[in-house]
Amino acid sequence: MAGTVNPVGDAGTWALEASGLGKRYRRGWALSDCSFRLPAGRICGLVGPNGAGKSTLLGLASRQVRPTRGELRVFGVPVDDPGVMPRFAFLGQDKPMFKRFSVAETLRIGSELNPGWDAEAAERIVRSGDVPMNAAVGTLSGGQRTRVALALAFGKRPDLLLLDEPMADLDPLARDEMGALLMAEAVERGTTVVMSSHILAELEDMCDYLLVLADGRVRMAGDADALVPAHVLVTGVTRDGELPAALSAHTVVEKRVQGRQFRAMVRPDGPLSGDWQVAEPSLEEVLLAHLRSPEAPALYTPGAGIETEGTRTA
């Protein structure tokens, strides 16, 4: 299929723009021919199984990793340009901070390392969680440490916030609290957020944009509200253990046959008519179908893709 045709506009409206991006390690390609666009001001969920290339992509965007080939731009500027540094903040799952330093000392380090430091915002994030400013970072709970780490990130006043499994070690209550904090701060500042997570329900609640990776390639990219309606869940009876022939005219992302029953995630290429039931899937069902079927054609919503062969527009 032909790929998407990208709208012409100001390059600065794209927070991230990858074209043919690839990274190879000794064991092989972690990312290969990765192409997509992320509009500024969106909260993007980065989804994929372990080894899909999520951390590599975030490493490339945060300048911790150099690409083997291709190009990555941040707000229209090549990622290796020094001018990119003040525009992003990165927070990993390990949240590296000096454990013996107090919270106040940690925030002071942030102010000394970042010329545009927003002390008021950083302290507000910490104090709103009743985190003692004189407490050593190493004595804090997981939720408190995450709050301090987010204070450091937002204190930098980044245009782009890159989060690699930032809440994976939190209990459900702390995760909900940190998610609400992240959403409130990002919306208030208009910050673009890219957040990887294995918790699909978390992404459904927080993210309005999706980037799905499998086997180091982009499988889906674009507006969550458009990606999900592009699919239908078809169930019915099979006579020979195969899907009905009429479904071959459509893109079948995933099929499952159990006994005489079939269940298929389908991207219709026209009207669906047949002796079966059709239902709207959930975001989780769509994501899982694509993650289980990396061979399915890639899907982009308009504007999300760099034109390549084998991609479709939702």
C-alpha positions in Angstrom: 0.0 0.0 0.0 1.1 3.6 -0.5 2.2 5.5 2.6 0.8 8.6 4.2 1.2 11.9 2.5 2.5 14.4 5.0 1.0 17.9 5.4 3.3 20.8 4.7 3.8 23.0 7.7 6.3 24.6 10.1 8.8 21.9 11.1 8.7 23.3 14.7 5.2 21.9 15.0 6.7 18.4 15.1 8.2 17.6 18.5 9.9 14.5 17.1 10.4 13.6 13.4 12.2 10.4 12.6 13.1 9.4 9.0 14.7 6.0 8.3 16.1 6.0 11.8 18.1 2.9 12.7 20.4 1.7 15.5 22.5 -1.4 15.3 24.3 -3.1 18.2 26.6 -6.2 18.0 23.6 -8.4 18.5 21.7 -6.8 15.6 19.3 -4.0 14.8 17.5 -2.5 17.8 15.6 -0.1 15.5 15.3 -0.4 11.7 13.8 2.1 9.3 11.9 3.9 12.0 9.9 6.7 10.6 7.2 8.8 12.2 6.1 12.3 13.3 4.9 13.4 16.7 3.1 16.8 16.9 4.1 19.2 19.6 1.9 19.4 22.7 0.7 15.8 22.7 1.1 13.1 25.3 2.4 10.0 23.5 2.3 6.5 24.7 5.3 4.4 23.5 4.2 0.8 23.4 6.0 -2.5 22.6 7.2 -5.7 24.1 10.6 -6.0 25.7 13.3 -5.7 23.0 11.0 -3.8 20.6 13.3 -0.7 20.6 11.5 1.6 23.0 14.5 2.4 25.3 16.7 2.7 22.2 14.4 5.3 20.7 14.3 7.3 23.9 18.0 7.0 24.1 18.3 8.5 20.6 15.9 11.3 21.4 17.8 12.2 24.6 21.2 12.1 22.9 22.4 9.1 25.0 22.7 7.0 21.9 23.9 7.8 18.4 22.0 6.5 15.4 23.6 4.1 13.0 21.6 5.6 10.1 18.6 7.9 9.4 17.7 11.2 11.0 15.9 12.3 14.1 14.8 15.9 14.6 13.6 17.6 17.7 11.3 20.6 17.0 12.8 20.7 13.5 16.4 20.7 14.7 18.7 17.7 14.2 19.0 15.9 17.5 22.8 16.2 17.6 22.6 20.0 17.4 23.7 21.5 20.8 20.6 23.7 20.8 18.4 20.7 21.4 19.8 20.1 24.9 17.8 22.8 26.8 14.5 21.7 25.1 14.2 18.2 26.6 14.3 16.4 29.9 14.7 12.6 30.3 13.6 10.5 33.2 14.4 6.7 33.3 13.0 4.0 35.5 16.1 4.0 37.8 15.6 7.8 38.5 19.3 8.4 39.3 19.7 10.8 42.2 22.3 11.2 45.0 20.7 9.2 47.8 22.6 11.0 50.6 21.5 14.5 49.4 18.5 16.1 50.8 15.5 17.0 48.6 16.4 20.6 48.9 20.0 19.9 47.9 18.8 17.9 45.0 16.6 20.7 43.7 19.5 23.2 44.2 21.7 21.0 41.9 18.9 21.2 39.3 18.9 25.0 39.5 22.7 25.1 39.1 22.7 22.8 36.1 19.8 24.4 34.2 20.0 28.1 33.4 16.2 28.4 32.8 15.4 26.6 36.1 11.8 27.1 37.4 12.3 26.9 41.2 8.7 27.7 42.0 7.4 24.8 39.9 9.9 22.3 41.2 9.2 23.2 44.8 5.4 23.1 44.2 5.6 19.6 42.8 7.6 18.4 45.8 5.6 20.2 48.5 2.2 19.2 47.1 3.1 15.6 48.0 4.2 16.5 51.5 7.8 15.4 50.8 10.1 16.8 53.5 12.6 19.2 51.9 15.3 18.1 54.5 14.8 14.4 54.0 17.6 12.4 52.3 16.5 11.1 48.9 17.5 7.6 49.9 15.0 7.5 52.7 12.0 8.4 50.5 9.3 6.0 49.3 9.1 5.1 45.7 6.3 7.5 45.0 8.2 10.3 46.8 11.3 9.7 44.8 9.3 9.7 41.6 7.8 13.0 42.6 11.2 14.6 43.2 12.5 13.2 39.9 9.5 14.8 38.1 10.2 18.0 39.9 13.7 18.0 38.5 12.3 17.3 35.0 9.7 20.0 35.0 12.0 22.4 36.8 14.1 22.4 33.7 11.0 23.8 31.8 11.4 21.3 28.9 9.4 21.5 25.7 9.8 17.7 25.4 9.7 15.2 28.4 11.0 11.7 27.7 9.9 9.1 30.2 11.2 5.5 30.2 8.9 3.4 32.4 8.9 6.1 35.1 6.2 4.6 37.3 6.9 0.8 36.9 8.1 0.5 40.5 5.1 2.2 42.0 2.1 0.7 43.7 -1.3 1.4 42.0 -2.2 4.3 44.4 1.2 6.0 43.9 1.0 5.4 40.1 -2.4 7.0 39.9 -1.2 10.0 41.9 1.9 10.4 39.8 -0.1 10.0 36.6 -2.4 12.8 37.7 0.6 15.0 38.6 2.2 14.4 35.2 -1.0 15.2 33.3 -1.6 18.4 35.2 1.9 19.7 34.8 2.1 18.8 31.1 -1.2 20.3 30.2 -0.5 23.5 32.1 2.9 24.0 30.3 2.0 22.5 26.9 4.8 20.1 27.3 5.1 17.3 24.8 5.4 13.9 26.6 6.7 10.6 25.3 6.1 7.9 27.9 6.9 4.2 27.5 4.8 1.8 29.7 3.8 -1.8 29.8 0.5 -0.9 31.6 -1.9 -0.5 28.7 -4.8 0.9 30.9 -2.4 3.6 32.1 -1.8 4.7 28.5 -5.5 4.7 27.7 -6.2 7.1 30.5 -3.3 9.4 29.9 -2.2 9.4 26.2 -3.9 11.0 23.2 -1.2 9.8 20.8 0.4 6.4 20.3 3.6 5.0 18.9 3.7 1.2 18.7 6.9 -0.6 18.1 7.6 -4.3 17.4 10.8 -5.9 16.2 12.4 -2.5 16.0 9.9 -1.1 13.6 6.9 1.2 13.8 3.6 -0.7 13.7 1.2 2.1 14.5 1.5 5.8 15.0 -0.9 8.6 15.4 -4.0 9.8 17.2 -5.4 7.2 19.6 -9.0 8.4 18.8 -8.4 7.5 15.1 -6.4 4.4 15.5 -8.9 2.4 17.5 -12.0 3.2 15.3 -10.0 2.0 12.3 -10.4 -1.5 13.6 -13.3 -3.9 14.2 -13.5 -7.1 16.1 -15.2 -9.8 14.0 -16.4 -13.1 15.5 -18.3 -16.0 14.0 -18.4 -19.6 13.0 -15.8 -21.3 10.7 -16.6 -24.4 8.7 -13.0 -25.4 7.7 -10.9 -23.9 10.5 -10.1 -20.8 8.4 -11.6 -17.3 8.2 -14.5 -16.8 5.9 -13.3 -16.0 2.4 -15.1 -12.6 2.4 -12.7 -11.3 5.0 -9.8 -11.8 2.6 -10.8 -8.5 1.0 -9.9 -6.7 4.2 -6.7 -6.3 6.3 -6.7 -9.0 9.0 -4.3 -7.9 11.8 -4.8 -11.0 13.9 -6.9 -14.1 13.7 -7.7 -16.8 16.3 -9.6 -20.0 15.7 -10.8 -22.2 18.5 -13.0 -25.1 17.6 -15.7 -23.8 15.3 -15.4 -20.2 16.5 -13.1 -17.5 14.9 -12.2 -14.1 16.3 -10.3 -11.6 14.1 -9.0 -8.1 14.5 -9.7 -6.5 11.1 -9.1 -3.1 9.4 -11.9 -2.9 7.0 -11.1 -1.8 3.4 -14.8 -1.2 2.7 -18.2 -2.4 4.0 -18.2 -5.5 6.1 -21.1 -7.9 5.3 -21.4 -11.5 6.3 -22.8 -14.0 8.8 -20.7 -12.8 11.7 -20.8 -10.3 14.6 -18.9 -7.0 14.4 -17.9 -5.0 17.5 -15.7 -2.0 18.3 -12.6 -3.2 20.1 -10.9 -1.5 23.1 -7.6 0.2 22.8 -6.0 -2.6 24.8 -7.4 -5.2 22.3 -6.1 -3.3 19.3 -2.6 -2.9 20.9 -2.4 -6.5 21.9 -3.4 -7.6 18.4 -0.7 -5.6 16.8 1.9 -6.6 19.3 1.1 -10.3 18.7 1.2 -9.8 14.9 4.2 -7.7 14.0 3.9 -8.8 10.4 0.7 -6.9 9.9 1.0 -3.8 7.7 1.9 -0.6 9.6 -0.8 1.9 10.2 -0.4 5.7 10.6 -3.0 8.4 11.1 -2.7 11.3 8.6 0.4 13.3 9.3 2.0 10.8 11.6 4.0 8.9 9.0 6.9 9.7 6.8 5.9 8.2 3.4 7.2 4.7 3.0 6.2 1.5 1.3 3.9 -0.9 3.2 2.2 1.7 5.4 -1.4 2.6 5.5 -3.4 5.6 6.7 -6.2 5.1 9.2 
